[in-house]
Amino acid sequence: MDNPIKITQQELDKINSIRTSYETITVEMGQLEIETLDLQERLKDIETAKSKLVERLRATQVDENATINQITQKYGEGKLNLKDGTFTKE
């Protein structure tokens, strides 16, 4: 077996620098993964809120159509002035 050869301090420092770089990258990638998970959870919350708003929008549209139909049946075709609440037949 050959006798071990001692590398230079500069080479050892370079190797340690590379190892430190790998460790730093690993930690930062872990932090990014945690941030990604947090953002995915937030996105789920946003999608849930959006779905609820879409449901409210659809319900409002149904209510609007029903109200327009009621007014049309009661007063006939025409225009409604929302400022003063007057209805003018066409």
N, C-alpha and C positions, 0 to 999 in steps of 0.2 A: 504494500500500500504506500502510495506517495505521501509525502509530508504535505500538510495543508499549506496553502499559499494565502497570505494575508493580502486582501485587496486594499486599495488606497482609501484614505478617508474621504476623498472627493467622490469615489465610486460608491462608497457606503452611504454617504450623504445623498447622492442621487437616487439610490435604491430606496432609501427611507422617504425621500421626497415623493417618489412615485407611489409608495404604499400609502402615505398620508393623503395623496391626491385621490387614490381609490377609496379610502375611508370617507373622505369628504363627499365624494360623488355619491357613494352609497347612502350616506345620511341625507343628502339633499334629495336624492331620488325617493327615499322613504317619505320625506316631508312633502314632496310633490304628490305622492300617492295619497297621503292623508288629505291634502288639499283637494285632490280629485274626488275622493270619497265625499268630502264635505260639500263640494259643488254639485255632485250627483244628487245628494240628499236635498240640497236647496232647489235643484231643478225639479225634483219630484214634487216639492212643496209648491213651486210655481205652477207646474202642470195641474196640480190639484186645484189650486186657486183659479186657474184659467178655466178648467172644466166647470167649476161652480159658476163662474161668470157667464160661460156659454149657456148653461142651463137657465140662468136668470134672463139672459138675452132672449132665448127661445120663449120662455114664459111671458116676457114682456111683449114680444111680437104677437103671441097668441092673444094676449089681453088687448093689445092695440087693434088687431083685426076684429075681435069680438065687439069692441066698443064702436069701431067704425061701422060695423054691420048694424048694431043697435041704433045708432044715430041715423044711418041711412034708411032703415026701416021706419023709424019714427018721423023723420023730416023729409025723406026723399034725397035725391041727388043734389049736391050743392057744395058750397064752400063754407068752412067754419073759420071765423076770425077768432083766434085764440087770445088776442089782446083784450077784446071786449065781450067775447062769448056770443057773438051774433052769428046766425046761420043765414046764408043767402042761397036760395034755390037757383039752380041753373036753368 
